[in-house]
Amino acid sequence: SSGCESGSHAPVPRCDISCVLLCAALRLHRIRALCKGLGPHGLGIYCTLDLQRAQDMGKTVLLAEFKANTAERGVPGISDLLFSSGGENWRERGYAGVVYSPTELCIRVECIRVLYRREWPGAISWPALKRIVDAMQDPPLALDSDFAQSDTAWAKAMERLKSYGDSQVSSTKEQLGPAWQTHADSAGGPSCAIS
């Protein structure tokens, strides 16, 4: 659902959101280190829904699946995304993140469900792929004991994972775009939240 601090807007369905995350090459276990830097909207993971922009940066593109409501993961009190070009105190006010332009977000690291590279570099690692797939809300493939672990199967799995991530980003952009436009049309009016 969505709402504004004063007035209301048409409801937006509750959803899990995937987004493209820009960052330099890093080890995934160091995700918390990304949050140590202070960006224009405070601490958080800065994401974009603009794949072309992400690729043009020349950095490793990661896909992040996150869920705004974290109560099920043992972090109560964090929910909703704030739509605000100013991003005023979104963390202190209990928001999971701030959408500060039509394609740009900053989210709490606690809300990350899974984070993975869009292009898998290096050696085949079935155990690593299984951990990623197991962490996803609605994975695009299943890896069980009957799954053939060949080079061909790996290539197909990588293509499916990349295609799935790209489609989720596009879907998220379609959901958040109209909500951002509603906020922008209010011309600096109340900040809106989406959950």
N, C-alpha and C positions, 0 to 999 in steps of 0.2 A: 504494500500500500504506500501511498505517498501523501504528503500534506505539507502545508506551509505554516510558518509560525503565526501568520495572520492571514485569514482567507483560506481557500482550499483550491486544489486543482484536481483534475480527473485522476482516479487511482491508477497506479502502475502496478502490475502484478509482482508479487514477491518472487525473486529469482536469484539464482547463483550467477555470478558474473565472472567472465573471463576477460582478461585484457592483455595487451602486449606491454611488456615491461622493457624499458631501455636500460641497459647497463653494460659496463665493460665486462669482459670475460671474468668469471669468478667461480669459485667452488660453491656449490649450492648450500653446503652446511654453514656458509658464512653469511647467510641472508640477514641475520641480525646486524651485521656490520654495516649493511646498507642504510640502516636507520640511524646510525650515529651522526651522519651529516645533517645539517639543518638547511632545508630548501626554502623556497619562497612561502610555502604553506606549512612550515614546521616539519617535525620528524615524521617520516613515513616512507612508503615505497611509491615513487613517482612512476606513473604508468601513462601510456598513450593508447588510444584506439585507432591510431593512424599507422597502419603497417608500413606504408611507403616512407613515412617520416622516420620510423624506427630503422628501416633498412638503410636509408640515406645517411644516417648517423655513422655508419660503418662499424658499429659495435655489435656484440653478440646480442641477439634478440631472444628474450625469454618470454614464455607464456606463463601467466599467473592465473590460477583459478582461485577465486576467493568468495567468501560468504560474509555478507555484512553482519548478520546476526550470529554472534559467536557463543551464545549461551550454551548451545549443545556441545561446545568444545571446552567448556569449563571456564569461560571468560565472560561472566555475566555483565550486563549493563552496556554492552557495545552493540549498537544496531544502527541501521539507516545510513544512507549517504547524504551528505549536505550538498546542495547546489548553491554555490556562492563564488563569485569572482574574487571576493576578498578572503574567503576561507577563515573567517574570524573564529578563533578558538574552537575549532571543530573537535579536537581531541578532548579538551576540557569539558565540552558539552556532551560527550558520550557518543559521538558519531564514529562510524567505522571508517569513514573517509570523506574526502571533499572532491566534488567534481567542479573544477574551476574554469573549464572552457568546454566547448562541445566535444573535444576528444581527449582531454587531459584530466587525470585523477591523481590523488595522493591517498593511499590507503594505509591502515595500520598493519604491521607485520603479523599481528595476532590473527588477522582475518584470512591470511593466506592458507588455502587448503593444499595446493600443490604448485610447484614452480619448476619449470623444465625448459630446456633449450629448444628453440624452434627447429634448429638444424643440429642434429646429434653429431658431435665431432668424435673422431678417434674410434677406438675399438668397440666391438659389440659387447654389450653388458645386459644380458637378460635379467639378472637380479635387479639392476637399477631400473630397468624399464618396468618390471613387475611392481616395484615400490611406487613408481609414479602412477601407474594404472590403478593400483589398489587405493591410492589416496584421492582419486578423482570422484566427483559426484556421479557422473554418468560417463564412464570411460568408453572410448570408441572401439575398444577391442578387449578381449579376455585372454589372459595367459593362464592356462591351467596345465596339468601334467600331460595332457594329450596334445598340447601345442607343439608343432614341429619347429625346432629351433635351428633353422638353416639360414644361410646368408640371404636367400631369396625371401624367406619369411621375415627376416629382420628389415630388409629394404621395404617390404610392403607395410610392416608395422610402423616404420618411421614415416612413410608417406601418409598413412592413415592418421597418425598422431598429429602431424603438421596440418593436414587438411582439416581435421577436427578443430584444432586450435584456431585456425584462420576463420572457420565458420562461426565459432563461438564469439570471436572478437567482432565479427560483422553483426551477429545477432545482438550483442551488447550495445554496439554503436547504434543500431536501429531502436533499441529500447531507451537508451540514455539521451539520444539526440533530441527527440521531441520534448523530453522533460527539461533539458537544458534550454531549448528554445522558449518554452513557457517561462522559465526563470528569466531569461534575457529580455523577453517581451515585457516583463514587469518593470523594466528599466530601473534597476537598483532597488526594487521593492523588497519584500520580505524574502529571506532565504528559504529554499524549499528542501525537503528531505524525501528520500525514496528508500524503501526497504524491500 
